């Protein structure tokens, strides 16, 4: 087994059993995509940078609040725990 597959298995072992069904469905989808298109690395479309990939869907009024949104979410979560 290659090192990269060993790393994938290590990550899977850290995911709680009740959440693993979603991961399995994602892996099945990736496998079917791989079989449909051959090697995914041969795909010709350029993948955009992850940052800003959904910017066309953004609410312009909320963009100035993005930097503080994560911290606010964490504070809210810990306030309820």
mmCIF file as gemmi writes it, N, C-alpha and C atoms, coordinates in Angstrom:
data_model
loop_
_atom_site.group_PDB
_atom_site.id
_atom_site.type_symbol
_atom_site.label_atom_id
_atom_site.label_alt_id
_atom_site.label_comp_id
_atom_site.label_asym_id
_atom_site.label_entity_id
_atom_site.label_seq_id
_atom_site.pdbx_PDB_ins_code
_atom_site.Cartn_x
_atom_site.Cartn_y
_atom_site.Cartn_z
_atom_site.occupancy
_atom_site.B_iso_or_equiv
_atom_site.pdbx_formal_charge
_atom_site.auth_seq_id
_atom_site.auth_asym_id
_atom_site.pdbx_PDB_model_num
ATOM 1 N N . UNK Axp A 1 ? 0.855 -1.167 0 1 0 ? 1 A 1
ATOM 2 C CA . UNK Axp A 1 ? 0 0 0 1 0 ? 1 A 1
ATOM 3 C C . UNK Axp A 1 ? 0.905 1.235 0 1 0 ? 1 A 1
ATOM 4 N N . UNK Axp A 2 ? 0.525 2.217 -0.791 1 0 ? 2 A 1
ATOM 5 C CA . UNK Axp A 2 ? 1.326 3.432 -0.876 1 0 ? 2 A 1
ATOM 6 C C . UNK Axp A 2 ? 1.133 4.288 0.373 1 0 ? 2 A 1
ATOM 7 N N . UNK Axp A 3 ? 2.056 5.194 0.603 1 0 ? 3 A 1
ATOM 8 C CA . UNK Axp A 3 ? 1.989 6.076 1.783 1 0 ? 3 A 1
ATOM 9 C C . UNK Axp A 3 ? 0.752 6.964 1.74 1 0 ? 3 A 1
ATOM 10 N N . UNK Axp A 4 ? 0.381 7.421 0.562 1 0 ? 4 A 1
ATOM 11 C CA . UNK Axp A 4 ? -0.784 8.304 0.462 1 0 ? 4 A 1
ATOM 12 C C . UNK Axp A 4 ? -2.062 7.567 0.849 1 0 ? 4 A 1
ATOM 13 N N . UNK Axp A 5 ? -2.165 6.287 0.491 1 0 ? 5 A 1
ATOM 14 C CA . UNK Axp A 5 ? -3.337 5.509 0.89 1 0 ? 5 A 1
ATOM 15 C C . UNK Axp A 5 ? -3.317 5.241 2.39 1 0 ? 5 A 1
ATOM 16 N N . UNK Axp A 6 ? -2.129 5.049 2.946 1 0 ? 6 A 1
ATOM 17 C CA . UNK Axp A 6 ? -2.016 4.871 4.389 1 0 ? 6 A 1
ATOM 18 C C . UNK Axp A 6 ? -2.491 6.131 5.115 1 0 ? 6 A 1
ATOM 19 N N . UNK Axp A 7 ? -2.136 7.301 4.578 1 0 ? 7 A 1
ATOM 20 C CA . UNK Axp A 7 ? -2.581 8.55 5.179 1 0 ? 7 A 1
ATOM 21 C C . UNK Axp A 7 ? -4.099 8.678 5.099 1 0 ? 7 A 1
ATOM 22 N N . UNK Axp A 8 ? -4.692 8.257 3.974 1 0 ? 8 A 1
ATOM 23 C CA . UNK Axp A 8 ? -6.142 8.313 3.819 1 0 ? 8 A 1
ATOM 24 C C . UNK Axp A 8 ? -6.82 7.421 4.858 1 0 ? 8 A 1
ATOM 25 N N . UNK Axp A 9 ? -6.283 6.242 5.064 1 0 ? 9 A 1
ATOM 26 C CA . UNK Axp A 9 ? -6.855 5.316 6.045 1 0 ? 9 A 1
ATOM 27 C C . UNK Axp A 9 ? -6.716 5.878 7.459 1 0 ? 9 A 1
ATOM 28 N N . UNK Axp A 10 ? -5.598 6.514 7.754 1 0 ? 10 A 1
ATOM 29 C CA . UNK Axp A 10 ? -5.423 7.136 9.067 1 0 ? 10 A 1
ATOM 30 C C . UNK Axp A 10 ? -6.475 8.221 9.295 1 0 ? 10 A 1
ATOM 31 N N . UNK Axp A 11 ? -6.749 9.008 8.264 1 0 ? 11 A 1
ATOM 32 C CA . UNK Axp A 11 ? -7.776 10.043 8.379 1 0 ? 11 A 1
ATOM 33 C C . UNK Axp A 11 ? -9.147 9.42 8.597 1 0 ? 11 A 1
ATOM 34 N N . UNK Axp A 12 ? -9.44 8.345 7.885 1 0 ? 12 A 1
ATOM 35 C CA . UNK Axp A 12 ? -10.728 7.669 8.044 1 0 ? 12 A 1
ATOM 36 C C . UNK Axp A 12 ? -10.914 7.14 9.462 1 0 ? 12 A 1
ATOM 37 N N . UNK Axp A 13 ? -9.84 6.678 10.063 1 0 ? 13 A 1
ATOM 38 C CA . UNK Axp A 13 ? -9.932 6.131 11.416 1 0 ? 13 A 1
ATOM 39 C C . UNK Axp A 13 ? -10.261 7.192 12.443 1 0 ? 13 A 1
ATOM 40 N N . UNK Axp A 14 ? -9.993 8.457 12.132 1 0 ? 14 A 1
ATOM 41 C CA . UNK Axp A 14 ? -10.29 9.548 13.065 1 0 ? 14 A 1
ATOM 42 C C . UNK Axp A 14 ? -11.728 10.039 12.964 1 0 ? 14 A 1
ATOM 43 N N . UNK Axp A 15 ? -12.458 9.612 11.932 1 0 ? 15 A 1
ATOM 44 C CA . UNK Axp A 15 ? -13.836 10.065 11.73 1 0 ? 15 A 1
ATOM 45 C C . UNK Axp A 15 ? -14.778 9.153 12.515 1 0 ? 15 A 1
ATOM 46 N N . UNK Axp A 16 ? -15.697 9.73 13.278 1 0 ? 16 A 1
ATOM 47 C CA . UNK Axp A 16 ? -16.634 8.904 14.058 1 0 ? 16 A 1
ATOM 48 C C . UNK Axp A 16 ? -17.476 7.999 13.148 1 0 ? 16 A 1
ATOM 49 N N . UNK Axp A 17 ? -17.795 6.82 13.634 1 0 ? 17 A 1
ATOM 50 C CA . UNK Axp A 17 ? -18.543 5.841 12.843 1 0 ? 17 A 1
ATOM 51 C C . UNK Axp A 17 ? -19.861 6.389 12.312 1 0 ? 17 A 1
ATOM 52 N N . UNK Axp A 18 ? -20.538 7.212 13.104 1 0 ? 18 A 1
ATOM 53 C CA . UNK Axp A 18 ? -21.836 7.717 12.662 1 0 ? 18 A 1
ATOM 54 C C . UNK Axp A 18 ? -21.712 8.737 11.521 1 0 ? 18 A 1
ATOM 55 N N . UNK Axp A 19 ? -20.502 9.225 11.261 1 0 ? 19 A 1
ATOM 56 C CA . UNK Axp A 19 ? -20.284 10.195 10.18 1 0 ? 19 A 1
ATOM 57 C C . UNK Axp A 19 ? -19.636 9.57 8.943 1 0 ? 19 A 1
ATOM 58 N N . UNK Axp A 20 ? -19.214 8.34 9.038 1 0 ? 20 A 1
ATOM 59 C CA . UNK Axp A 20 ? -18.439 7.72 7.965 1 0 ? 20 A 1
ATOM 60 C C . UNK Axp A 20 ? -19.281 7.399 6.727 1 0 ? 20 A 1
ATOM 61 N N . UNK Axp A 21 ? -20.597 7.257 6.871 1 0 ? 21 A 1
ATOM 62 C CA . UNK Axp A 21 ? -21.453 6.95 5.723 1 0 ? 21 A 1
ATOM 63 C C . UNK Axp A 21 ? -21.341 8.032 4.655 1 0 ? 21 A 1
ATOM 64 N N . UNK Axp A 22 ? -21.27 9.28 5.069 1 0 ? 22 A 1
ATOM 65 C CA . UNK Axp A 22 ? -21.12 10.381 4.123 1 0 ? 22 A 1
ATOM 66 C C . UNK Axp A 22 ? -19.79 10.279 3.374 1 0 ? 22 A 1
ATOM 67 N N . UNK Axp A 23 ? -18.736 9.95 4.09 1 0 ? 23 A 1
ATOM 68 C CA . UNK Axp A 23 ? -17.415 9.807 3.468 1 0 ? 23 A 1
ATOM 69 C C . UNK Axp A 23 ? -17.437 8.676 2.438 1 0 ? 23 A 1
ATOM 70 N N . UNK Axp A 24 ? -18.107 7.591 2.759 1 0 ? 24 A 1
ATOM 71 C CA . UNK Axp A 24 ? -18.201 6.46 1.832 1 0 ? 24 A 1
ATOM 72 C C . UNK Axp A 24 ? -18.927 6.876 0.559 1 0 ? 24 A 1
ATOM 73 N N . UNK Axp A 25 ? -20.001 7.64 0.7 1 0 ? 25 A 1
ATOM 74 C CA . UNK Axp A 25 ? -20.729 8.109 -0.489 1 0 ? 25 A 1
ATOM 75 C C . UNK Axp A 25 ? -19.862 9.019 -1.345 1 0 ? 25 A 1
ATOM 76 N N . UNK Axp A 26 ? -19.064 9.863 -0.703 1 0 ? 26 A 1
ATOM 77 C CA . UNK Axp A 26 ? -18.154 10.736 -1.449 1 0 ? 26 A 1
ATOM 78 C C . UNK Axp A 26 ? -17.124 9.899 -2.204 1 0 ? 26 A 1
ATOM 79 N N . UNK Axp A 27 ? -16.57 8.909 -1.536 1 0 ? 27 A 1
ATOM 80 C CA . UNK Axp A 27 ? -15.581 8.045 -2.18 1 0 ? 27 A 1
ATOM 81 C C . UNK Axp A 27 ? -16.184 7.268 -3.349 1 0 ? 27 A 1
ATOM 82 N N . UNK Axp A 28 ? -17.419 6.805 -3.192 1 0 ? 28 A 1
ATOM 83 C CA . UNK Axp A 28 ? -18.09 6.109 -4.297 1 0 ? 28 A 1
ATOM 84 C C . UNK Axp A 28 ? -18.251 7.043 -5.488 1 0 ? 28 A 1
ATOM 85 N N . UNK Axp A 29 ? -18.635 8.285 -5.219 1 0 ? 29 A 1
ATOM 86 C CA . UNK Axp A 29 ? -18.779 9.253 -6.294 1 0 ? 29 A 1
ATOM 87 C C . UNK Axp A 29 ? -17.469 9.526 -6.993 1 0 ? 29 A 1
ATOM 88 N N . UNK Axp A 30 ? -16.4 9.648 -6.222 1 0 ? 30 A 1
ATOM 89 C CA . UNK Axp A 30 ? -15.083 9.866 -6.816 1 0 ? 30 A 1
ATOM 90 C C . UNK Axp A 30 ? -14.64 8.671 -7.652 1 0 ? 30 A 1
ATOM 91 N N . UNK Axp A 31 ? -14.94 7.477 -7.143 1 0 ? 31 A 1
ATOM 92 C CA . UNK Axp A 31 ? -14.567 6.275 -7.885 1 0 ? 31 A 1
ATOM 93 C C . UNK Axp A 31 ? -15.314 6.2 -9.212 1 0 ? 31 A 1
ATOM 94 N N . UNK Axp A 32 ? -16.61 6.51 -9.196 1 0 ? 32 A 1
ATOM 95 C CA . UNK Axp A 32 ? -17.369 6.457 -10.443 1 0 ? 32 A 1
ATOM 96 C C . UNK Axp A 32 ? -16.9 7.544 -11.403 1 0 ? 32 A 1
ATOM 97 N N . UNK Axp A 33 ? -16.537 8.707 -10.887 1 0 ? 33 A 1
ATOM 98 C CA . UNK Axp A 33 ? -15.995 9.768 -11.725 1 0 ? 33 A 1
ATOM 99 C C . UNK Axp A 33 ? -14.678 9.325 -12.352 1 0 ? 33 A 1
ATOM 100 N N . UNK Axp A 34 ? -13.862 8.668 -11.573 1 0 ? 34 A 1
ATOM 101 C CA . UNK Axp A 34 ? -12.577 8.168 -12.067 1 0 ? 34 A 1
ATOM 102 C C . UNK Axp A 34 ? -12.796 7.156 -13.194 1 0 ? 34 A 1
ATOM 103 N N . UNK Axp A 35 ? -13.762 6.245 -13.011 1 0 ? 35 A 1
ATOM 104 C CA . UNK Axp A 35 ? -14.025 5.228 -14.025 1 0 ? 35 A 1
ATOM 105 C C . UNK Axp A 35 ? -14.654 5.812 -15.281 1 0 ? 35 A 1
ATOM 106 N N . UNK Axp A 36 ? -15.448 6.868 -15.14 1 0 ? 36 A 1
ATOM 107 C CA . UNK Axp A 36 ? -16.079 7.493 -16.296 1 0 ? 36 A 1
ATOM 108 C C . UNK Axp A 36 ? -15.065 8.24 -17.154 1 0 ? 36 A 1
ATOM 109 N N . UNK Axp A 37 ? -14.153 8.923 -16.514 1 0 ? 37 A 1
ATOM 110 C CA . UNK Axp A 37 ? -13.243 9.813 -17.225 1 0 ? 37 A 1
ATOM 111 C C . UNK Axp A 37 ? -11.828 9.281 -17.346 1 0 ? 37 A 1
ATOM 112 N N . UNK Axp A 38 ? -11.591 8.08 -16.915 1 0 ? 38 A 1
ATOM 113 C CA . UNK Axp A 38 ? -10.214 7.609 -16.909 1 0 ? 38 A 1
ATOM 114 C C . UNK Axp A 38 ? -9.496 8.253 -15.741 1 0 ? 38 A 1
ATOM 115 N N . UNK Axp A 39 ? -8.284 8.65 -15.956 1 0 ? 39 A 1
ATOM 116 C CA . UNK Axp A 39 ? -7.491 9.272 -14.907 1 0 ? 39 A 1
ATOM 117 C C . UNK Axp A 39 ? -7.944 10.714 -14.713 1 0 ? 39 A 1
ATOM 118 N N . UNK Axp A 40 ? -8.432 11.095 -13.522 1 0 ? 40 A 1
ATOM 119 C CA . UNK Axp A 40 ? -8.901 12.46 -13.312 1 0 ? 40 A 1
ATOM 120 C C . UNK Axp A 40 ? -7.813 13.501 -13.555 1 0 ? 40 A 1
ATOM 121 N N . UNK Axp A 41 ? -6.551 13.12 -13.451 1 0 ? 41 A 1
ATOM 122 C CA . UNK Axp A 41 ? -5.472 14.069 -13.698 1 0 ? 41 A 1
ATOM 123 C C . UNK Axp A 41 ? -5.424 14.476 -15.167 1 0 ? 41 A 1
ATOM 124 N N . UNK Axp A 42 ? -6.049 13.694 -16.037 1 0 ? 42 A 1
ATOM 125 C CA . UNK Axp A 42 ? -6.07 14.007 -17.459 1 0 ? 42 A 1
ATOM 126 C C . UNK Axp A 42 ? -7.184 14.969 -17.824 1 0 ? 42 A 1
ATOM 127 N N . UNK Axp A 43 ? -7.982 15.374 -16.855 1 0 ? 43 A 1
ATOM 128 C CA . UNK Axp A 43 ? -9.097 16.266 -17.116 1 0 ? 43 A 1
ATOM 129 C C . UNK Axp A 43 ? -8.549 17.606 -17.579 1 0 ? 43 A 1
ATOM 130 N N . UNK Axp A 44 ? -9.072 18.127 -18.676 1 0 ? 44 A 1
ATOM 131 C CA . UNK Axp A 44 ? -8.487 19.302 -19.312 1 0 ? 44 A 1
ATOM 132 C C . UNK Axp A 44 ? -8.922 20.636 -18.718 1 0 ? 44 A 1
ATOM 133 N N . UNK Axp A 45 ? -10.038 20.679 -18.018 1 0 ? 45 A 1
ATOM 134 C CA . UNK Axp A 45 ? -10.525 21.941 -17.492 1 0 ? 45 A 1
ATOM 135 C C . UNK Axp A 45 ? -9.631 22.407 -16.348 1 0 ? 45 A 1
ATOM 136 N N . UNK Axp A 46 ? -9.33 23.68 -16.317 1 0 ? 46 A 1
ATOM 137 C CA . UNK Axp A 46 ? -8.502 24.241 -15.258 1 0 ? 46 A 1
ATOM 138 C C . UNK Axp A 46 ? -9.376 24.469 -14.033 1 0 ? 46 A 1
ATOM 139 N N . UNK Axp A 47 ? -8.94 23.945 -12.905 1 0 ? 47 A 1
ATOM 140 C CA . UNK Axp A 47 ? -9.682 24.113 -11.663 1 0 ? 47 A 1
ATOM 141 C C . UNK Axp A 47 ? -9.294 25.449 -11.055 1 0 ? 47 A 1
ATOM 142 N N . UNK Axp A 48 ? -10.273 26.274 -10.743 1 0 ? 48 A 1
ATOM 143 C CA . UNK Axp A 48 ? -9.938 27.572 -10.139 1 0 ? 48 A 1
ATOM 144 C C . UNK Axp A 48 ? -9.405 27.398 -8.729 1 0 ? 48 A 1
ATOM 145 N N . UNK Axp A 49 ? -8.736 28.406 -8.263 1 0 ? 49 A 1
ATOM 146 C CA . UNK Axp A 49 ? -8.247 28.419 -6.895 1 0 ? 49 A 1
ATOM 147 C C . UNK Axp A 49 ? -9.446 28.282 -5.948 1 0 ? 49 A 1
ATOM 148 N N . UNK Axp A 50 ? -9.285 27.557 -4.867 1 0 ? 50 A 1
ATOM 149 C CA . UNK Axp A 50 ? -10.391 27.334 -3.942 1 0 ? 50 A 1
ATOM 150 C C . UNK Axp A 50 ? -10.904 28.642 -3.341 1 0 ? 50 A 1
ATOM 151 N N . UNK Axp A 51 ? -10.009 29.589 -3.163 1 0 ? 51 A 1
ATOM 152 C CA . UNK Axp A 51 ? -10.43 30.875 -2.622 1 0 ? 51 A 1
ATOM 153 C C . UNK Axp A 51 ? -11.25 31.606 -3.676 1 0 ? 51 A 1
ATOM 154 N N . UNK Axp A 52 ? -12.466 31.947 -3.349 1 0 ? 52 A 1
ATOM 155 C CA . UNK Axp A 52 ? -13.299 32.705 -4.264 1 0 ? 52 A 1
ATOM 156 C C . UNK Axp A 52 ? -14.048 31.873 -5.281 1 0 ? 52 A 1
ATOM 157 N N . UNK Axp A 53 ? -14.021 30.555 -5.145 1 0 ? 53 A 1
ATOM 158 C CA . UNK Axp A 53 ? -14.651 29.687 -6.13 1 0 ? 53 A 1
ATOM 159 C C . UNK Axp A 53 ? -16.164 29.922 -6.213 1 0 ? 53 A 1
ATOM 160 N N . UNK Axp A 54 ? -16.78 30.337 -5.117 1 0 ? 54 A 1
ATOM 161 C CA . UNK Axp A 54 ? -18.219 30.595 -5.105 1 0 ? 54 A 1
ATOM 162 C C . UNK Axp A 54 ? -18.535 32.088 -5.002 1 0 ? 54 A 1
ATOM 163 N N . UNK Axp A 55 ? -17.583 32.924 -5.341 1 0 ? 55 A 1
ATOM 164 C CA . UNK Axp A 55 ? -17.771 34.365 -5.175 1 0 ? 55 A 1
ATOM 165 C C . UNK Axp A 55 ? -18.941 34.903 -5.989 1 0 ? 55 A 1
ATOM 166 N N . UNK Axp A 56 ? -19.269 34.246 -7.103 1 0 ? 56 A 1
ATOM 167 C CA . UNK Axp A 56 ? -20.387 34.74 -7.909 1 0 ? 56 A 1
ATOM 168 C C . UNK Axp A 56 ? -21.731 34.561 -7.192 1 0 ? 56 A 1
ATOM 169 N N . UNK Axp A 57 ? -21.761 33.727 -6.147 1 0 ? 57 A 1
ATOM 170 C CA . UNK Axp A 57 ? -22.988 33.507 -5.388 1 0 ? 57 A 1
ATOM 171 C C . UNK Axp A 57 ? -23.047 34.364 -4.115 1 0 ? 57 A 1
ATOM 172 N N . UNK Axp A 58 ? -21.998 35.119 -3.855 1 0 ? 58 A 1
ATOM 173 C CA . UNK Axp A 58 ? -21.899 35.864 -2.605 1 0 ? 58 A 1
ATOM 174 C C . UNK Axp A 58 ? -22.901 37.017 -2.553 1 0 ? 58 A 1
ATOM 175 N N . UNK Axp A 59 ? -23.386 37.261 -1.363 1 0 ? 59 A 1
ATOM 176 C CA . UNK Axp A 59 ? -24.238 38.413 -1.111 1 0 ? 59 A 1
ATOM 177 C C . UNK Axp A 59 ? -23.305 39.602 -0.879 1 0 ? 59 A 1
ATOM 178 N N . UNK Axp A 60 ? -23.306 40.586 -1.775 1 0 ? 60 A 1
ATOM 179 C CA . UNK Axp A 60 ? -22.369 41.707 -1.649 1 0 ? 60 A 1
ATOM 180 C C . UNK Axp A 60 ? -22.477 42.449 -0.311 1 0 ? 60 A 1
ATOM 181 N N . UNK Axp A 61 ? -23.656 42.441 0.291 1 0 ? 61 A 1
ATOM 182 C CA . UNK Axp A 61 ? -23.831 43.125 1.571 1 0 ? 61 A 1
ATOM 183 C C . UNK Axp A 61 ? -23.117 42.416 2.718 1 0 ? 61 A 1
ATOM 184 N N . UNK Axp A 62 ? -22.847 41.12 2.554 1 0 ? 62 A 1
ATOM 185 C CA . UNK Axp A 62 ? -22.223 40.352 3.633 1 0 ? 62 A 1
ATOM 186 C C . UNK Axp A 62 ? -20.71 40.207 3.477 1 0 ? 62 A 1
ATOM 187 N N . UNK Axp A 63 ? -20.172 40.551 2.336 1 0 ? 63 A 1
ATOM 188 C CA . UNK Axp A 63 ? -18.737 40.372 2.083 1 0 ? 63 A 1
ATOM 189 C C . UNK Axp A 63 ? -17.879 41.063 3.144 1 0 ? 63 A 1
ATOM 190 N N . UNK Axp A 64 ? -18.182 42.3 3.55 1 0 ? 64 A 1
ATOM 191 C CA . UNK Axp A 64 ? -17.343 42.93 4.584 1 0 ? 64 A 1
ATOM 192 C C . UNK Axp A 64 ? -17.346 42.176 5.919 1 0 ? 64 A 1
ATOM 193 N N . UNK Axp A 65 ? -18.331 41.332 6.153 1 0 ? 65 A 1
ATOM 194 C CA . UNK Axp A 65 ? -18.434 40.606 7.42 1 0 ? 65 A 1
ATOM 195 C C . UNK Axp A 65 ? -17.743 39.244 7.4 1 0 ? 65 A 1
ATOM 196 N N . UNK Axp A 66 ? -17.224 38.826 6.247 1 0 ? 66 A 1
ATOM 197 C CA . UNK Axp A 66 ? -16.664 37.485 6.108 1 0 ? 66 A 1
ATOM 198 C C . UNK Axp A 66 ? -15.506 37.214 7.06 1 0 ? 66 A 1
ATOM 199 N N . UNK Axp A 67 ? -14.612 38.169 7.233 1 0 ? 67 A 1
ATOM 200 C CA . UNK Axp A 67 ? -13.427 37.933 8.062 1 0 ? 67 A 1
ATOM 201 C C . UNK Axp A 67 ? -13.767 37.61 9.505 1 0 ? 67 A 1
ATOM 202 N N . UNK Axp A 68 ? -14.865 38.141 9.987 1 0 ? 68 A 1
ATOM 203 C CA . UNK Axp A 68 ? -15.232 37.922 11.375 1 0 ? 68 A 1
ATOM 204 C C . UNK Axp A 68 ? -16.268 36.815 11.546 1 0 ? 68 A 1
ATOM 205 N N . UNK Axp A 69 ? -16.788 36.268 10.454 1 0 ? 69 A 1
ATOM 206 C CA . UNK Axp A 69 ? -17.865 35.28 10.531 1 0 ? 69 A 1
ATOM 207 C C . UNK Axp A 69 ? -17.422 34 11.227 1 0 ? 69 A 1
ATOM 208 N N . UNK Axp A 70 ? -16.213 33.514 10.93 1 0 ? 70 A 1
ATOM 209 C CA . UNK Axp A 70 ? -15.748 32.268 11.54 1 0 ? 70 A 1
ATOM 210 C C . UNK Axp A 70 ? -15.605 32.427 13.057 1 0 ? 70 A 1
ATOM 211 N N . UNK Axp A 71 ? -14.98 33.505 13.471 1 0 ? 71 A 1
ATOM 212 C CA . UNK Axp A 71 ? -14.815 33.742 14.901 1 0 ? 71 A 1
ATOM 213 C C . UNK Axp A 71 ? -16.152 33.864 15.612 1 0 ? 71 A 1
ATOM 214 N N . UNK Axp A 72 ? -17.095 34.534 14.974 1 0 ? 72 A 1
ATOM 215 C CA . UNK Axp A 72 ? -18.428 34.684 15.553 1 0 ? 72 A 1
ATOM 216 C C . UNK Axp A 72 ? -19.117 33.322 15.69 1 0 ? 72 A 1
ATOM 217 N N . UNK Axp A 73 ? -18.981 32.479 14.677 1 0 ? 73 A 1
ATOM 218 C CA . UNK Axp A 73 ? -19.582 31.146 14.724 1 0 ? 73 A 1
ATOM 219 C C . UNK Axp A 73 ? -18.99 30.317 15.859 1 0 ? 73 A 1
ATOM 220 N N . UNK Axp A 74 ? -17.673 30.409 16.047 1 0 ? 74 A 1
ATOM 221 C CA . UNK Axp A 74 ? -17.02 29.66 17.121 1 0 ? 74 A 1
ATOM 222 C C . UNK Axp A 74 ? -17.486 30.169 18.478 1 0 ? 74 A 1
ATOM 223 N N . UNK Axp A 75 ? -17.577 31.491 18.62 1 0 ? 75 A 1
ATOM 224 C CA . UNK Axp A 75 ? -18.058 32.055 19.901 1 0 ? 75 A 1
ATOM 225 C C . UNK Axp A 75 ? -19.485 31.589 20.196 1 0 ? 75 A 1
ATOM 226 N N . UNK Axp A 76 ? -20.329 31.59 19.183 1 0 ? 76 A 1
ATOM 227 C CA . UNK Axp A 76 ? -21.717 31.135 19.371 1 0 ? 76 A 1
ATOM 228 C C . UNK Axp A 76 ? -21.769 29.667 19.766 1 0 ? 76 A 1
ATOM 229 N N . UNK Axp A 77 ? -20.952 28.865 19.118 1 0 ? 77 A 1
ATOM 230 C CA . UNK Axp A 77 ? -20.949 27.43 19.429 1 0 ? 77 A 1
ATOM 231 C C . UNK Axp A 77 ? -20.529 27.198 20.874 1 0 ? 77 A 1
ATOM 232 N N . UNK Axp A 78 ? -19.482 27.878 21.301 1 0 ? 78 A 1
ATOM 233 C CA . UNK Axp A 78 ? -18.988 27.674 22.662 1 0 ? 78 A 1
ATOM 234 C C . UNK Axp A 78 ? -19.907 28.291 23.705 1 0 ? 78 A 1
ATOM 235 N N . UNK Axp A 79 ? -20.692 29.261 23.311 1 0 ? 79 A 1
ATOM 236 C CA . UNK Axp A 79 ? -21.64 29.863 24.244 1 0 ? 79 A 1
ATOM 237 C C . UNK Axp A 79 ? -22.748 28.884 24.601 1 0 ? 79 A 1
ATOM 238 N N . UNK Axp A 80 ? -23.078 27.975 23.667 1 0 ? 80 A 1
ATOM 239 C CA . UNK Axp A 80 ? -24.148 27.003 23.903 1 0 ? 80 A 1
ATOM 240 C C . UNK Axp A 80 ? -23.645 25.734 24.568 1 0 ? 80 A 1
ATOM 241 N N . UNK Axp A 81 ? -22.35 25.515 24.598 1 0 ? 81 A 1
ATOM 242 C CA . UNK Axp A 81 ? -21.78 24.288 25.188 1 0 ? 81 A 1
ATOM 243 C C . UNK Axp A 81 ? -21.411 24.47 26.597 1 0 ? 81 A 1
